[in-house]
Amino acid sequence: MTRHVDAMVAGGGRAGLAAGRAGLAAGHHLRRKGLDFAILARRTGAGRGMTP
């Protein structure tokens, strides 16, 4: 399956995932601009590493 996106958020930080707070914030702003995007993360499962 091929999917065209306007932007891609990819991680590689200490936690090894893009969908941390910064990745989710980036997705929020991309969506507000009306852009289609994908967030790539190494780990599976929602919310891992999301401690306050």
N, C-alpha and C positions, 0 to 999 in steps of 0.2 A: 504494500500500500504506500502510495506517495502522497505527501501532504505538503502544500505550499504554506509557509508562514512568513510574515513580515519581519519577525524578530525571534531570536532564540536566546534563552537565558541558560548558560551552562556554568556549572560549578567547578570546584577544584580547591576550595578553601580548606581550612583546618577540619571542618566537619565532613568534607567530601561531598557536599550536596549543595545544589543551587536553590532548592526550595526552602531555604531557611528564611529568616525574616527579610533579608535584603532581596532574595529572589521573589518572594511573595509581594513585596512592595513594588518591585520592578514590574511584575505581572499586573498589579493593580493599575499602575500608571499607563502601561501599554494598553490595557483594556479601555481605560477612560479616553485614550486617544483613538479608539476604534481599530486598533491593530490586532491582527491574529498572531499569536505567539505560542511557543512551546517552552516549557521549563524542563530541563534535563537534570536528573538526579541520579547519583550512584546507588543510594540506598533505597530499599523498598519500604513501604509503610508510611502512612501519613503521620506527621508530627514528631518524628524522631529527631532528637537534638533540639527541640523547641522548649528549652527550659527558660524560665524567667531570669 
